[in-house]
Amino acid sequence: MSAVSDRLPTFPWDKLEPYKKTAAAHPDGIVDLSVGTPVDPVPELIQKALIDAADSPGYPTVWGTPALRDAITGWVERRLGARGVTHRHVLPIVGSKELVAWLPTQLGLGPGDRVAYPRLAYPTYEVGARLARAEYEVYDDPTELDPRGLKLLWLNSPSNPTGKVLSGQELTRIVAWAREHGILLFSDECYLELGWEADPVSVLHPDVNGGSYDGIVAVHSLSKRSNLAGYRAAFLAGDPAVLGPLLEIRKHGGMMTSAPTQAAVVAALGDDEHVRVQRDRYAARRTALRRALQAHGFRIEHSEASLYLWATRDESCWATVAHLAELGILVAPGDFYGEAGARYVRVAFTATDDRVEAAVRRLA
């Protein structure tokens, strides 16, 4: 076991514990804006679907029920503008994090193979490469990478942590470059429905991919849009030549979404109103926190989408974390997401209205 764990970096969130204790000592309690976990209720229609499917004594299938696949294909076409999506183009997964962490291994990558991801990025892209013993590197523009030996290219738009959105033109250029060099492209689009000052586009849109899904797969999650982080509900959509072998591997590994969760996802993907309601909640919290941070001397960069504000006071991120902890506010240091984030913090606006109001008062 140690041989595997030794491949991994130190779990970053452990470093926040002293600052969490400081923030928790505030007389009015902690305002935790660090992790970005949903706090609002699971919509009732989703809870009902889960409860109605609770009597599920048999094993679920890895590929999901036909109803689940119908729901995914329908949503991908309705919401993302994709065309000609069949059941062969989709694959349920047990939350997106397990996929990111184990994808290089499931693709058969190893020593000598390269995985690339954005310079500022979700740490699990690196973890996935390390678990497979593959090489890994970061980029500002993926088309400037050396394509030799590059087997997996991660895109992340909208970005975690920065909220930056790649335009349709940028995505089209990157997809064409990856195909030219035979590089498999996975696009992490888990925040796509949370655009504020931009309208995020999927690599599944025909204007981006030319009507072909060859060599491209999109990753989507219901954790943020539907408050289903606790359900572990996500899915892939794209090239059947990639998803077919992944399905077989995941069958052998027993990587199956529970039957009640599958039923809940069907309900969630079939309803757009609860997404609108949740977006309105996040929009109000985002506006309040953004104004308060700027009035406190912060500069906000990017942040045109996702659930975070990418903020700086032009000092060490840990100095900023310490400063805010004294106010009872906990945020994530930017260097969790790469060296380029060393002077930034990521501020989530997923806390309750009451806690966001408390943060606004303290910043004032």
Secondary structure in CASP SS format (residue, H / E / C, confidence):
PFRMAT SS
TARGET T0000
AUTHOR 0000-0000-0000
METHOD secondary structure of the structure
MODEL  1
M C 1.00
S H 1.00
A H 1.00
V H 1.00
S H 1.00
D C 1.00
R C 1.00
L C 1.00
P C 1.00
T C 1.00
F C 1.00
P H 1.00
W H 1.00
D H 1.00
K H 1.00
L H 1.00
E H 1.00
P H 1.00
Y H 1.00
K H 1.00
K H 1.00
T H 1.00
A H 1.00
A H 1.00
A C 1.00
H C 1.00
P C 1.00
D C 1.00
G C 1.00
I C 1.00
V E 1.00
D E 1.00
L C 1.00
S C 1.00
V C 1.00
G C 1.00
T C 1.00
P C 1.00
V C 1.00
D C 1.00
P C 1.00
V C 1.00
P C 1.00
E H 1.00
L H 1.00
I H 1.00
Q H 1.00
K H 1.00
A H 1.00
L H 1.00
I H 1.00
D H 1.00
A C 1.00
A C 1.00
D C 1.00
S C 1.00
P C 1.00
G C 1.00
Y C 1.00
P C 1.00
T C 1.00
V C 1.00
W C 1.00
G C 1.00
T C 1.00
P H 1.00
A H 1.00
L H 1.00
R H 1.00
D H 1.00
A H 1.00
I H 1.00
T H 1.00
G H 1.00
W H 1.00
V H 1.00
E H 1.00
R H 1.00
R H 1.00
L H 1.00
G C 1.00
A C 1.00
R C 1.00
G C 1.00
V C 1.00
T C 1.00
H H 1.00
R H 1.00
H H 1.00
V E 1.00
L E 1.00
P E 1.00
I E 1.00
V C 1.00
G C 1.00
S H 1.00
K H 1.00
E H 1.00
L H 1.00
V H 1.00
A H 1.00
W H 1.00
L H 1.00
P H 1.00
T H 1.00
Q H 1.00
L C 1.00
G C 1.00
L C 1.00
G C 1.00
P C 1.00
G C 1.00
D C 1.00
R E 1.00
V E 1.00
A E 1.00
Y E 1.00
P E 1.00
R C 1.00
L C 1.00
A C 1.00
Y C 1.00
P C 1.00
T H 1.00
Y H 1.00
E H 1.00
V H 1.00
G H 1.00
A H 1.00
R H 1.00
L H 1.00
A C 1.00
R C 1.00
A C 1.00
E E 1.00
Y E 1.00
E E 1.00
V E 1.00
Y E 1.00
D C 1.00
D C 1.00
P H 1.00
T H 1.00
E H 1.00
L C 1.00
D C 1.00
P C 1.00
R C 1.00
G C 1.00
L E 1.00
K E 1.00
L E 1.00
L E 1.00
W E 1.00
L E 1.00
N E 1.00
S C 1.00
P C 1.00
S C 1.00
N C 1.00
P C 1.00
T C 1.00
G C 1.00
K C 1.00
V C 1.00
L C 1.00
S C 1.00
G H 1.00
Q H 1.00
E H 1.00
L H 1.00
T H 1.00
R H 1.00
I H 1.00
V H 1.00
A H 1.00
W H 1.00
A H 1.00
R H 1.00
E H 1.00
H C 1.00
G C 1.00
I C 1.00
L E 1.00
L E 1.00
F E 1.00
S E 1.00
D E 1.00
E C 1.00
C C 1.00
Y C 1.00
L C 1.00
E C 1.00
L C 1.00
G E 1.00
W C 1.00
E C 1.00
A C 1.00
D C 1.00
P C 1.00
V C 1.00
S C 1.00
V C 1.00
L C 1.00
H C 1.00
P H 1.00
D H 1.00
V H 1.00
N H 1.00
G C 1.00
G C 1.00
S C 1.00
Y C 1.00
D C 1.00
G C 1.00
I E 1.00
V E 1.00
A E 1.00
V E 1.00
H E 1.00
S E 1.00
L C 1.00
S C 1.00
K C 1.00
R C 1.00
S C 1.00
N C 1.00
L C 1.00
A H 1.00
G H 1.00
Y H 1.00
R C 1.00
A C 1.00
A E 1.00
F E 1.00
L E 1.00
A E 1.00
G E 1.00
D C 1.00
P H 1.00
A H 1.00
V H 1.00
L H 1.00
G H 1.00
P H 1.00
L H 1.00
L H 1.00
E H 1.00
I H 1.00
R H 1.00
K H 1.00
H H 1.00
G H 1.00
G C 1.00
M C 1.00
M C 1.00
T C 1.00
S C 1.00
A H 1.00
P H 1.00
T H 1.00
Q H 1.00
A H 1.00
A H 1.00
V H 1.00
V H 1.00
A H 1.00
A H 1.00
L H 1.00
G C 1.00
D C 1.00
D C 1.00
E H 1.00
H H 1.00
V H 1.00
R H 1.00
V H 1.00
Q H 1.00
R H 1.00
D H 1.00
R H 1.00
Y H 1.00
A H 1.00
A H 1.00
R H 1.00
R H 1.00
T H 1.00
A H 1.00
L H 1.00
R H 1.00
R H 1.00
A H 1.00
L H 1.00
Q H 1.00
A H 1.00
H C 1.00
G C 1.00
F C 1.00
R E 1.00
I E 1.00
E E 1.00
H C 1.00
S C 1.00
E C 1.00
A E 1.00
S C 1.00
L C 1.00
Y E 1.00
L E 1.00
W E 1.00
A E 1.00
T E 1.00
R C 1.00
D C 1.00
E C 1.00
S C 1.00
C H 1.00
W H 1.00
A H 1.00
T H 1.00
V H 1.00
A H 1.00
H H 1.00
L H 1.00
A H 1.00
E H 1.00
L C 1.00
G C 1.00
I E 1.00
L E 1.00
V C 1.00
A E 1.00
P E 1.00
G H 1.00
D H 1.00
F H 1.00
Y H 1.00
G C 1.00
E H 1.00
A H 1.00
G H 1.00
A C 1.00
R C 1.00
Y C 1.00
V E 1.00
R E 1.00
V E 1.00
A E 1.00
F C 1.00
T C 1.00
A C 1.00
T C 1.00
D H 1.00
D H 1.00
R H 1.00
V H 1.00
E H 1.00
A H 1.00
A H 1.00
V H 1.00
R H 1.00
R H 1.00
L H 1.00
A C 1.00
END
